[in-house]
Structure formats: C-alpha cells, structure tokens
Amino acid sequence: HRDADPTPATTGNVSKLIKKFFKGVATTPSIYESCMYTRSPDGNPILDRHPQFSNIIIGAGFSGHGFKLSPVIGKILCELALELSLSYDLTPFRVERFKTLKSAL
C-alpha cells in the first residue's frame, strides 16, 4: 500500500525547503517516491503461527508502525518461535480473526 501519490503542492513545498536549507542542490526532484507499507485487512498487525504450518511464525502488517514497536514485537516473535509462555495476550493479533476472509490467508 502506498500512502500517497506526489502532487504539485507537495513537491513544490519540498522544493522550497530544499532551496532554503540546501544551497546549491537542485530543487527539482529526479524521482518521486511515496512510502510503501504493508497492512492487514483490519489495520492491525498479525502475530501468530501459521494455521497449517506451525513452524512458520508470522509478524506482518504493521502499517508502518513496526519499527517503533520492534523491541516488543521481537520479544513476542521470539516467544512464539521458542514455544515459551507469551508475555502478552495475542488474541487481537491472531490469524484466526480473518477466518471469513480467505484472501487474508
């Protein structure tokens, strides 16, 4: 999912900032890129084991929030992988919440 397509207004604002703060740098962008991120159908991440293959651990669909949550996500995925007692209730993040959405699996 991309967050937005570039518009003349946004590229114009960026060009003004470049001109102001980066003397001698070309103000016309050579390429336009927007942020691309993954998201689940309900907007919440998936933290679970694969429903058919228990050796596959899923940590996905963070909608751009995964980096700031990485310490706790790493802990949760480690606990899942090592079959340890979970520190948190993962019910809201389980794959099974998509049982009615075949395309989500």
Biopython code that builds the backbone (N, CA, C, O; Angstrom):
import numpy as np
from Bio.PDB.StructureBuilder import StructureBuilder

atoms = [
    (1, "HIS", "N", (0.840, -1.176, 0.000)),
    (1, "HIS", "CA", (0.000, 0.000, 0.000)),
    (1, "HIS", "C", (0.882, 1.234, 0.000)),
    (1, "HIS", "O", (1.815, 1.321, 0.798)),
    (2, "ARG", "N", (0.612, 2.183, -0.870)),
    (2, "ARG", "CA", (1.335, 3.458, -0.870)),
    (2, "ARG", "C", (0.504, 4.490, -0.127)),
    (2, "ARG", "O", (-0.724, 4.503, -0.216)),
    (3, "ASP", "N", (1.199, 5.363, 0.615)),
    (3, "ASP", "CA", (0.466, 6.331, 1.422)),
    (3, "ASP", "C", (-0.110, 7.482, 0.604)),
    (3, "ASP", "O", (-1.149, 8.031, 0.971)),
    (4, "ALA", "N", (0.538, 7.861, -0.492)),
    (4, "ALA", "CA", (0.030, 8.972, -1.306)),
    (4, "ALA", "C", (0.814, 9.060, -2.604)),
    (4, "ALA", "O", (1.946, 8.588, -2.698)),
    (5, "ASP", "N", (0.205, 9.661, -3.580)),
    (5, "ASP", "CA", (0.914, 9.974, -4.818)),
    (5, "ASP", "C", (1.386, 11.423, -4.717)),
    (5, "ASP", "O", (0.702, 12.254, -4.120)),
    (6, "PRO", "N", (2.539, 11.730, -5.289)),
    (6, "PRO", "CA", (3.021, 13.114, -5.219)),
    (6, "PRO", "C", (2.088, 14.061, -5.973)),
    (6, "PRO", "O", (1.557, 13.720, -7.030)),
    (7, "THR", "N", (1.905, 15.238, -5.416)),
    (7, "THR", "CA", (1.086, 16.275, -6.057)),
    (7, "THR", "C", (1.969, 17.497, -6.292)),
    (7, "THR", "O", (3.016, 17.629, -5.659)),
    (8, "PRO", "N", (1.566, 18.385, -7.186)),
    (8, "PRO", "CA", (2.351, 19.611, -7.387)),
    (8, "PRO", "C", (2.518, 20.408, -6.088)),
    (8, "PRO", "O", (3.558, 21.032, -5.877)),
    (9, "ALA", "N", (1.505, 20.390, -5.220)),
    (9, "ALA", "CA", (1.606, 21.135, -3.956)),
    (9, "ALA", "C", (2.689, 20.549, -3.058)),
    (9, "ALA", "O", (3.505, 21.287, -2.507)),
    (10, "THR", "N", (2.700, 19.227, -2.909)),
    (10, "THR", "CA", (3.696, 18.628, -2.020)),
    (10, "THR", "C", (5.103, 18.727, -2.602)),
    (10, "THR", "O", (6.056, 19.004, -1.874)),
    (11, "THR", "N", (5.239, 18.507, -3.890)),
    (11, "THR", "CA", (6.578, 18.606, -4.475)),
    (11, "THR", "C", (7.056, 20.059, -4.473)),
    (11, "THR", "O", (8.252, 20.317, -4.341)),
    (12, "GLY", "N", (6.138, 20.998, -4.617)),
    (12, "GLY", "CA", (6.503, 22.412, -4.550)),
    (12, "GLY", "C", (6.996, 22.797, -3.162)),
    (12, "GLY", "O", (7.959, 23.552, -3.031)),
    (13, "ASN", "N", (6.338, 22.278, -2.124)),
    (13, "ASN", "CA", (6.771, 22.550, -0.746)),
    (13, "ASN", "C", (8.149, 21.968, -0.479)),
    (13, "ASN", "O", (8.990, 22.610, 0.151)),
    (14, "VAL", "N", (8.379, 20.758, -0.956)),
    (14, "VAL", "CA", (9.692, 20.128, -0.767)),
    (14, "VAL", "C", (10.759, 20.923, -1.511)),
    (14, "VAL", "O", (11.846, 21.142, -0.977)),
    (15, "SER", "N", (10.471, 21.352, -2.716)),
    (15, "SER", "CA", (11.431, 22.148, -3.494)),
    (15, "SER", "C", (11.794, 23.441, -2.763)),
    (15, "SER", "O", (12.955, 23.849, -2.764)),
    (16, "LYS", "N", (10.808, 24.084, -2.140)),
    (16, "LYS", "CA", (11.073, 25.320, -1.378)),
    (16, "LYS", "C", (11.995, 25.044, -0.194)),
    (16, "LYS", "O", (12.911, 25.821, 0.075)),
    (17, "LEU", "N", (11.758, 23.952, 0.505)),
    (17, "LEU", "CA", (12.600, 23.604, 1.653)),
    (17, "LEU", "C", (14.028, 23.276, 1.217)),
    (17, "LEU", "O", (14.994, 23.665, 1.874)),
    (18, "ILE", "N", (14.146, 22.557, 0.103)),
    (18, "ILE", "CA", (15.486, 22.235, -0.411)),
    (18, "ILE", "C", (16.229, 23.515, -0.767)),
    (18, "ILE", "O", (17.403, 23.669, -0.432)),
    (19, "LYS", "N", (15.549, 24.429, -1.443)),
    (19, "LYS", "CA", (16.181, 25.692, -1.840)),
    (19, "LYS", "C", (16.625, 26.491, -0.620)),
    (19, "LYS", "O", (17.689, 27.111, -0.636)),
    (20, "LYS", "N", (15.821, 26.479, 0.429)),
    (20, "LYS", "CA", (16.121, 27.253, 1.636)),
    (20, "LYS", "C", (17.268, 26.651, 2.452)),
    (20, "LYS", "O", (18.141, 27.380, 2.922)),
    (21, "PHE", "N", (17.270, 25.336, 2.621)),
    (21, "PHE", "CA", (18.212, 24.708, 3.549)),
    (21, "PHE", "C", (19.412, 24.011, 2.911)),
    (21, "PHE", "O", (20.387, 23.707, 3.598)),
    (22, "PHE", "N", (19.349, 23.760, 1.620)),
    (22, "PHE", "CA", (20.428, 23.035, 0.944)),
    (22, "PHE", "C", (20.906, 23.836, -0.259)),
    (22, "PHE", "O", (20.570, 23.528, -1.403)),
    (23, "LYS", "N", (21.686, 24.854, 0.017)),
    (23, "LYS", "CA", (22.190, 25.746, -1.037)),
    (23, "LYS", "C", (22.981, 24.953, -2.082)),
    (23, "LYS", "O", (23.839, 24.136, -1.746)),
    (24, "GLY", "N", (22.677, 25.208, -3.336)),
    (24, "GLY", "CA", (23.395, 24.581, -4.431)),
    (24, "GLY", "C", (22.852, 23.225, -4.861)),
    (24, "GLY", "O", (23.345, 22.642, -5.826)),
    (25, "VAL", "N", (21.844, 22.716, -4.159)),
    (25, "VAL", "CA", (21.254, 21.427, -4.524)),
    (25, "VAL", "C", (20.075, 21.683, -5.456)),
    (25, "VAL", "O", (19.287, 22.602, -5.236)),
    (26, "ALA", "N", (19.963, 20.871, -6.491)),
    (26, "ALA", "CA", (18.848, 21.015, -7.440)),
    (26, "ALA", "C", (17.517, 20.869, -6.698)),
    (26, "ALA", "O", (17.343, 19.954, -5.893)),
    (27, "THR", "N", (16.602, 21.759, -6.972)),
    (27, "THR", "CA", (15.310, 21.733, -6.268)),
    (27, "THR", "C", (14.250, 20.894, -6.970)),
    (27, "THR", "O", (13.188, 20.632, -6.405)),
    (28, "THR", "N", (14.532, 20.476, -8.188)),
    (28, "THR", "CA", (13.580, 19.638, -8.920)),
    (28, "THR", "C", (13.891, 18.168, -8.636)),
    (28, "THR", "O", (14.999, 17.712, -8.917)),
    (29, "PRO", "N", (12.938, 17.423, -8.088)),
    (29, "PRO", "CA", (13.203, 16.005, -7.795)),
    (29, "PRO", "C", (13.502, 15.214, -9.060)),
    (29, "PRO", "O", (12.863, 15.409, -10.094)),
    (30, "SER", "N", (14.481, 14.319, -8.967)),
    (30, "SER", "CA", (14.794, 13.457, -10.107)),
    (30, "SER", "C", (13.816, 12.281, -10.178)),
    (30, "SER", "O", (13.533, 11.770, -11.261)),
    (31, "ILE", "N", (13.298, 11.852, -9.014)),
    (31, "ILE", "CA", (12.258, 10.816, -8.965)),
    (31, "ILE", "C", (11.274, 11.172, -7.859)),
    (31, "ILE", "O", (11.591, 11.952, -6.960)),
    (32, "TYR", "N", (10.096, 10.602, -7.931)),
    (32, "TYR", "CA", (9.075, 10.780, -6.907)),
    (32, "TYR", "C", (8.767, 9.418, -6.305)),
    (32, "TYR", "O", (8.435, 8.482, -7.033)),
    (33, "GLU", "N", (8.869, 9.297, -5.013)),
    (33, "GLU", "CA", (8.539, 8.054, -4.321)),
    (33, "GLU", "C", (7.686, 8.379, -3.110)),
    (33, "GLU", "O", (7.932, 9.363, -2.413)),
    (34, "SER", "N", (6.703, 7.566, -2.868)),
    (34, "SER", "CA", (5.929, 7.700, -1.637)),
    (34, "SER", "C", (6.213, 6.490, -0.764)),
    (34, "SER", "O", (6.793, 5.504, -1.218)),
    (35, "CYS", "N", (5.809, 6.572, 0.460)),
    (35, "CYS", "CA", (6.039, 5.487, 1.408)),
    (35, "CYS", "C", (5.178, 4.281, 1.033)),
    (35, "CYS", "O", (3.990, 4.416, 0.738)),
    (36, "MET", "N", (5.798, 3.108, 1.051)),
    (36, "MET", "CA", (5.043, 1.889, 0.784)),
    (36, "MET", "C", (5.112, 1.024, 2.033)),
    (36, "MET", "O", (6.191, 0.784, 2.575)),
    (37, "TYR", "N", (3.959, 0.561, 2.483)),
    (37, "TYR", "CA", (3.920, -0.252, 3.683)),
    (37, "TYR", "C", (2.851, -1.326, 3.556)),
    (37, "TYR", "O", (1.936, -1.239, 2.736)),
    (38, "THR", "N", (3.001, -2.336, 4.395)),
    (38, "THR", "CA", (2.033, -3.432, 4.389)),
    (38, "THR", "C", (1.009, -3.207, 5.490)),
    (38, "THR", "O", (1.301, -2.606, 6.524)),
    (39, "ARG", "N", (-0.174, -3.694, 5.247)),
    (39, "ARG", "CA", (-1.206, -3.621, 6.276)),
    (39, "ARG", "C", (-2.137, -4.805, 6.130)),
    (39, "ARG", "O", (-2.321, -5.346, 5.039)),
    (40, "SER", "N", (-2.711, -5.189, 7.233)),
    (40, "SER", "CA", (-3.670, -6.290, 7.230)),
    (40, "SER", "C", (-5.044, -5.725, 6.886)),
    (40, "SER", "O", (-5.222, -4.507, 6.894)),
    (41, "PRO", "N", (-6.015, -6.579, 6.584)),
    (41, "PRO", "CA", (-7.355, -6.082, 6.234)),
    (41, "PRO", "C", (-8.002, -5.213, 7.317)),
    (41, "PRO", "O", (-8.770, -4.306, 6.997)),
    (42, "ASP", "N", (-7.703, -5.476, 8.591)),
    (42, "ASP", "CA", (-8.299, -4.665, 9.655)),
    (42, "ASP", "C", (-7.362, -3.587, 10.195)),
    (42, "ASP", "O", (-7.717, -2.867, 11.128)),
    (43, "GLY", "N", (-6.164, -3.474, 9.610)),
    (43, "GLY", "CA", (-5.226, -2.440, 10.023)),
    (43, "GLY", "C", (-4.365, -2.789, 11.220)),
    (43, "GLY", "O", (-3.489, -2.006, 11.588)),
    (44, "ASN", "N", (-4.584, -3.935, 11.839)),
    (44, "ASN", "CA", (-3.780, -4.371, 12.975)),
    (44, "ASN", "C", (-2.775, -5.422, 12.531)),
    (44, "ASN", "O", (-3.039, -6.165, 11.586)),
    (45, "PRO", "N", (-1.626, -5.498, 13.199)),
    (45, "PRO", "CA", (-0.626, -6.481, 12.789)),
    (45, "PRO", "C", (-1.078, -7.916, 13.048)),
    (45, "PRO", "O", (-2.027, -8.169, 13.791)),
    (46, "ILE", "N", (-0.380, -8.831, 12.421)),
    (46, "ILE", "CA", (-0.609, -10.262, 12.627)),
    (46, "ILE", "C", (0.611, -10.798, 13.374)),
    (46, "ILE", "O", (1.740, -10.677, 12.901)),
    (47, "LEU", "N", (0.374, -11.384, 14.533)),
    (47, "LEU", "CA", (1.415, -12.009, 15.349)),
    (47, "LEU", "C", (0.895, -13.387, 15.725)),
    (47, "LEU", "O", (0.040, -13.522, 16.600)),
    (48, "ASP", "N", (1.416, -14.402, 15.060)),
    (48, "ASP", "CA", (0.844, -15.730, 15.263)),
    (48, "ASP", "C", (1.695, -16.783, 14.560)),
    (48, "ASP", "O", (2.656, -16.471, 13.856)),
    (49, "ARG", "N", (1.317, -18.013, 14.769)),
    (49, "ARG", "CA", (1.852, -19.120, 13.979)),
    (49, "ARG", "C", (0.943, -19.303, 12.770)),
    (49, "ARG", "O", (-0.248, -18.997, 12.823)),
    (50, "HIS", "N", (1.505, -19.796, 11.704)),
    (50, "HIS", "CA", (0.708, -20.114, 10.521)),
    (50, "HIS", "C", (-0.308, -21.180, 10.911)),
    (50, "HIS", "O", (0.042, -22.120, 11.626)),
    (51, "PRO", "N", (-1.558, -21.061, 10.460)),
    (51, "PRO", "CA", (-2.592, -22.013, 10.870)),
    (51, "PRO", "C", (-2.368, -23.458, 10.402)),
    (51, "PRO", "O", (-2.884, -24.388, 11.022)),
    (52, "GLN", "N", (-1.612, -23.657, 9.328)),
    (52, "GLN", "CA", (-1.375, -25.011, 8.827)),
    (52, "GLN", "C", (0.053, -25.500, 9.076)),
    (52, "GLN", "O", (0.288, -26.704, 9.173)),
    (53, "PHE", "N", (0.989, -24.585, 9.178)),
    (53, "PHE", "CA", (2.398, -24.949, 9.315)),
    (53, "PHE", "C", (2.955, -24.295, 10.575)),
    (53, "PHE", "O", (3.376, -23.139, 10.546)),
    (54, "SER", "N", (2.955, -25.036, 11.680)),
    (54, "SER", "CA", (3.313, -24.464, 12.975)),
    (54, "SER", "C", (4.768, -24.006, 13.064)),
    (54, "SER", "O", (5.132, -23.286, 13.994)),
    (55, "ASN", "N", (5.598, -24.414, 12.113)),
    (55, "ASN", "CA", (6.992, -23.965, 12.113)),
    (55, "ASN", "C", (7.162, -22.587, 11.473)),
    (55, "ASN", "O", (8.279, -22.073, 11.411)),
    (56, "ILE", "N", (6.082, -21.987, 11.000)),
    (56, "ILE", "CA", (6.135, -20.649, 10.407)),
    (56, "ILE", "C", (5.520, -19.654, 11.386)),
    (56, "ILE", "O", (4.358, -19.779, 11.773)),
    (57, "ILE", "N", (6.322, -18.661, 11.781)),
    (57, "ILE", "CA", (5.881, -17.605, 12.689)),
    (57, "ILE", "C", (5.605, -16.360, 11.846)),
    (57, "ILE", "O", (6.420, -15.978, 11.007)),
    (58, "ILE", "N", (4.454, -15.732, 12.075)),
    (58, "ILE", "CA", (4.060, -14.559, 11.285)),
    (58, "ILE", "C", (4.138, -13.303, 12.144)),
    (58, "ILE", "O", (3.572, -13.242, 13.235)),
    (59, "GLY", "N", (4.834, -12.325, 11.641)),
    (59, "GLY", "CA", (4.880, -10.981, 12.212)),
    (59, "GLY", "C", (4.808, -10.022, 11.045)),
    (59, "GLY", "O", (5.829, -9.710, 10.434)),
    (60, "ALA", "N", (3.609, -9.549, 10.725)),
    (60, "ALA", "CA", (3.428, -8.765, 9.496)),
    (60, "ALA", "C", (2.253, -7.796, 9.626)),
    (60, "ALA", "O", (1.465, -7.864, 10.569)),
    (61, "GLY", "N", (2.161, -6.891, 8.644)),
    (61, "GLY", "CA", (1.013, -5.995, 8.548)),
    (61, "GLY", "C", (1.026, -4.870, 9.561)),
    (61, "GLY", "O", (-0.007, -4.553, 10.151)),
    (62, "PHE", "N", (2.181, -4.263, 9.769)),
    (62, "PHE", "CA", (2.301, -3.239, 10.812)),
    (62, "PHE", "C", (1.924, -1.832, 10.356)),
    (62, "PHE", "O", (1.962, -0.897, 11.156)),
    (63, "SER", "N", (1.570, -1.671, 9.117)),
    (63, "SER", "CA", (1.134, -0.370, 8.594)),
    (63, "SER", "C", (2.109, 0.759, 8.888)),
    (63, "SER", "O", (1.695, 1.889, 9.148)),
    (64, "GLY", "N", (3.388, 0.461, 8.849)),
    (64, "GLY", "CA", (4.395, 1.480, 9.107)),
    (64, "GLY", "C", (4.740, 1.676, 10.571)),
    (64, "GLY", "O", (5.579, 2.519, 10.886)),
    (65, "HIS", "N", (4.120, 0.925, 11.482)),
    (65, "HIS", "CA", (4.360, 1.084, 12.915)),
    (65, "HIS", "C", (5.320, 0.042, 13.478)),
    (65, "HIS", "O", (5.661, 0.107, 14.659)),
    (66, "GLY", "N", (5.756, -0.897, 12.684)),
    (66, "GLY", "CA", (6.575, -1.993, 13.176)),
    (66, "GLY", "C", (7.898, -1.576, 13.766)),
    (66, "GLY", "O", (8.337, -2.156, 14.759)),
    (67, "PHE", "N", (8.556, -0.574, 13.177)),
    (67, "PHE", "CA", (9.883, -0.180, 13.655)),
    (67, "PHE", "C", (9.831, 0.314, 15.091)),
    (67, "PHE", "O", (10.656, -0.079, 15.916)),
    (68, "LYS", "N", (8.868, 1.172, 15.393)),
    (68, "LYS", "CA", (8.821, 1.720, 16.750)),
    (68, "LYS", "C", (8.364, 0.682, 17.773)),
    (68, "LYS", "O", (8.570, 0.860, 18.973)),
    (69, "LEU", "N", (7.755, -0.384, 17.308)),
    (69, "LEU", "CA", (7.327, -1.459, 18.201)),
    (69, "LEU", "C", (8.296, -2.637, 18.206)),
    (69, "LEU", "O", (8.025, -3.662, 18.832)),
    (70, "SER", "N", (9.422, -2.495, 17.512)),
    (70, "SER", "CA", (10.315, -3.639, 17.293)),
    (70, "SER", "C", (10.810, -4.327, 18.565)),
    (70, "SER", "O", (10.943, -5.550, 18.545)),
    (71, "PRO", "N", (11.091, -3.630, 19.670)),
    (71, "PRO", "CA", (11.531, -4.380, 20.852)),
    (71, "PRO", "C", (10.488, -5.380, 21.352)),
    (71, "PRO", "O", (10.814, -6.534, 21.627)),
    (72, "VAL", "N", (9.262, -4.946, 21.467)),
    (72, "VAL", "CA", (8.224, -5.858, 21.980)),
    (72, "VAL", "C", (7.815, -6.883, 20.920)),
    (72, "VAL", "O", (7.503, -8.024, 21.260)),
    (73, "ILE", "N", (7.812, -6.502, 19.664)),
    (73, "ILE", "CA", (7.497, -7.447, 18.591)),
    (73, "ILE", "C", (8.557, -8.539, 18.541)),
    (73, "ILE", "O", (8.229, -9.716, 18.394)),
    (74, "GLY", "N", (9.819, -8.160, 18.662)),
    (74, "GLY", "CA", (10.899, -9.141, 18.689)),
    (74, "GLY", "C", (10.742, -10.118, 19.843)),
    (74, "GLY", "O", (10.940, -11.322, 19.682)),
    (75, "LYS", "N", (10.387, -9.594, 20.997)),
    (75, "LYS", "CA", (10.170, -10.455, 22.170)),
    (75, "LYS", "C", (9.036, -11.439, 21.923)),
    (75, "LYS", "O", (9.165, -12.626, 22.220)),
    (76, "ILE", "N", (7.927, -10.949, 21.379)),
    (76, "ILE", "CA", (6.767, -11.806, 21.115)),
    (76, "ILE", "C", (7.105, -12.879, 20.085)),
    (76, "ILE", "O", (6.778, -14.050, 20.281)),
    (77, "LEU", "N", (7.760, -12.489, 18.985)),
    (77, "LEU", "CA", (8.104, -13.463, 17.944)),
    (77, "LEU", "C", (9.096, -14.492, 18.470)),
    (77, "LEU", "O", (9.033, -15.664, 18.101)),
    (78, "CYS", "N", (10.006, -14.059, 19.327)),
    (78, "CYS", "CA", (10.958, -14.986, 19.949)),
    (78, "CYS", "C", (10.210, -15.993, 20.831)),
    (78, "CYS", "O", (10.486, -17.191, 20.783)),
    (79, "GLU", "N", (9.279, -15.506, 21.622)),
    (79, "GLU", "CA", (8.488, -16.394, 22.490)),
    (79, "GLU", "C", (7.685, -17.394, 21.666)),
    (79, "GLU", "O", (7.578, -18.565, 22.032)),
    (80, "LEU", "N", (7.123, -16.930, 20.553)),
    (80, "LEU", "CA", (6.387, -17.846, 19.676)),
    (80, "LEU", "C", (7.327, -18.890, 19.081)),
    (80, "LEU", "O", (7.013, -20.080, 19.079)),
    (81, "ALA", "N", (8.461, -18.453, 18.585)),
    (81, "ALA", "CA", (9.401, -19.366, 17.927)),
    (81, "ALA", "C", (9.972, -20.405, 18.890)),
    (81, "ALA", "O", (10.172, -21.562, 18.522)),
    (82, "LEU", "N", (10.229, -19.983, 20.120)),
    (82, "LEU", "CA", (10.823, -20.897, 21.099)),
    (82, "LEU", "C", (9.774, -21.626, 21.948)),
    (82, "LEU", "O", (10.098, -22.359, 22.883)),
    (83, "GLU", "N", (8.508, -21.397, 21.585)),
    (83, "GLU", "CA", (7.377, -22.017, 22.284)),
    (83, "GLU", "C", (7.421, -21.727, 23.787)),
    (83, "GLU", "O", (7.189, -22.615, 24.608)),
    (84, "LEU", "N", (7.721, -20.474, 24.132)),
    (84, "LEU", "CA", (7.743, -20.021, 25.518)),
    (84, "LEU", "C", (6.365, -19.490, 25.904)),
    (84, "LEU", "O", (5.515, -19.257, 25.045)),
    (85, "SER", "N", (6.160, -19.304, 27.183)),
    (85, "SER", "CA", (4.928, -18.689, 27.659)),
    (85, "SER", "C", (4.897, -17.246, 27.147)),
    (85, "SER", "O", (5.893, -16.530, 27.253)),
    (86, "LEU", "N", (3.772, -16.822, 26.599)),
    (86, "LEU", "CA", (3.679, -15.488, 25.996)),
    (86, "LEU", "C", (3.512, -14.415, 27.073)),
    (86, "LEU", "O", (2.764, -14.593, 28.034)),
    (87, "SER", "N", (4.214, -13.314, 26.895)),
    (87, "SER", "CA", (4.147, -12.193, 27.827)),
    (87, "SER", "C", (2.878, -11.365, 27.658)),
    (87, "SER", "O", (2.501, -10.607, 28.551)),
    (88, "TYR", "N", (2.221, -11.512, 26.508)),
    (88, "TYR", "CA", (1.053, -10.695, 26.199)),
    (88, "TYR", "C", (-0.043, -11.563, 25.578)),
    (88, "TYR", "O", (0.231, -12.606, 24.985)),
    (89, "ASP", "N", (-1.276, -11.112, 25.728)),
    (89, "ASP", "CA", (-2.404, -11.785, 25.094)),
    (89, "ASP", "C", (-2.417, -11.401, 23.615)),
    (89, "ASP", "O", (-2.586, -10.230, 23.275)),
    (90, "LEU", "N", (-2.240, -12.375, 22.751)),
    (90, "LEU", "CA", (-2.184, -12.099, 21.309)),
    (90, "LEU", "C", (-3.526, -12.283, 20.606)),
    (90, "LEU", "O", (-3.578, -12.246, 19.377)),
    (91, "THR", "N", (-4.590, -12.477, 21.338)),
    (91, "THR", "CA", (-5.906, -12.703, 20.724)),
    (91, "THR", "C", (-6.248, -11.671, 19.649)),
    (91, "THR", "O", (-6.699, -12.061, 18.572)),
    (92, "PRO", "N", (-6.055, -10.376, 19.892)),
    (92, "PRO", "CA", (-6.413, -9.394, 18.853)),
    (92, "PRO", "C", (-5.530, -9.453, 17.603)),
    (92, "PRO", "O", (-5.851, -8.840, 16.585)),
    (93, "PHE", "N", (-4.410, -10.194, 17.682)),
    (93, "PHE", "CA", (-3.449, -10.215, 16.587)),
    (93, "PHE", "C", (-3.330, -11.585, 15.910)),
    (93, "PHE", "O", (-2.453, -11.791, 15.070)),
    (94, "ARG", "N", (-4.189, -12.493, 16.268)),
    (94, "ARG", "CA", (-4.142, -13.857, 15.725)),
    (94, "ARG", "C", (-4.674, -13.895, 14.295)),
    (94, "ARG", "O", (-5.532, -13.098, 13.914)),
    (95, "VAL", "N", (-4.154, -14.826, 13.521)),
    (95, "VAL", "CA", (-4.597, -15.022, 12.140)),
    (95, "VAL", "C", (-6.071, -15.419, 12.093)),
    (95, "VAL", "O", (-6.780, -15.055, 11.154)),
    (96, "GLU", "N", (-6.528, -16.147, 13.077)),
    (96, "GLU", "CA", (-7.902, -16.678, 13.055)),
    (96, "GLU", "C", (-8.972, -15.591, 12.979)),
    (96, "GLU", "O", (-10.121, -15.882, 12.648)),
    (97, "ARG", "N", (-8.616, -14.360, 13.278)),
    (97, "ARG", "CA", (-9.621, -13.285, 13.162)),
    (97, "ARG", "C", (-10.045, -13.063, 11.717)),
    (97, "ARG", "O", (-11.037, -12.381, 11.460)),
    (98, "PHE", "N", (-9.304, -13.633, 10.772)),
    (98, "PHE", "CA", (-9.617, -13.496, 9.346)),
    (98, "PHE", "C", (-10.281, -14.743, 8.763)),
    (98, "PHE", "O", (-10.266, -14.920, 7.545)),
    (99, "LYS", "N", (-10.847, -15.588, 9.572)),
    (99, "LYS", "CA", (-11.452, -16.834, 9.090)),
    (99, "LYS", "C", (-12.435, -16.603, 7.940)),
    (99, "LYS", "O", (-12.550, -17.436, 7.041)),
    (100, "THR", "N", (-13.124, -15.501, 7.972)),
    (100, "THR", "CA", (-14.110, -15.231, 6.915)),
    (100, "THR", "C", (-13.487, -14.559, 5.695)),
    (100, "THR", "O", (-14.153, -14.411, 4.670)),
    (101, "LEU", "N", (-12.231, -14.151, 5.787)),
    (101, "LEU", "CA", (-11.545, -13.521, 4.654)),
    (101, "LEU", "C", (-10.502, -14.473, 4.108)),
    (101, "LEU", "O", (-9.373, -14.491, 4.598)),
    (102, "LYS", "N", (-10.844, -15.253, 3.121)),
    (102, "LYS", "CA", (-9.902, -16.233, 2.559)),
    (102, "LYS", "C", (-8.692, -15.554, 1.933)),
    (102, "LYS", "O", (-7.600, -16.124, 1.939)),
    (103, "SER", "N", (-8.858, -14.360, 1.399)),
    (103, "SER", "CA", (-7.738, -13.687, 0.746)),
    (103, "SER", "C", (-6.689, -13.219, 1.739)),
    (103, "SER", "O", (-5.554, -12.953, 1.343)),
    (104, "ALA", "N", (-7.030, -13.109, 3.013)),
    (104, "ALA", "CA", (-6.074, -12.656, 4.021)),
    (104, "ALA", "C", (-5.094, -13.753, 4.396)),
    (104, "ALA", "O", (-4.020, -13.456, 4.920)),
    (105, "LEU", "N", (-5.424, -14.988, 4.150)),
    (105, "LEU", "CA", (-4.519, -16.086, 4.467)),
    (105, "LEU", "C", (-3.777, -16.446, 3.224)),
    (105, "LEU", "O", (-2.946, -17.355, 3.241)),
]
sb = StructureBuilder()
sb.init_structure("model")
sb.init_model(0)
sb.init_chain("A")
sb.init_seg("    ")
for serial, (resi, resn, name, xyz) in enumerate(atoms, 1):
    if name == "N":
        sb.init_residue(resn, " ", resi, " ")
    sb.init_atom(name, np.array(xyz, "f"), 0.0, 1.0, " ", f" {name:<3s}", serial, name[0])
structure = sb.get_structure()
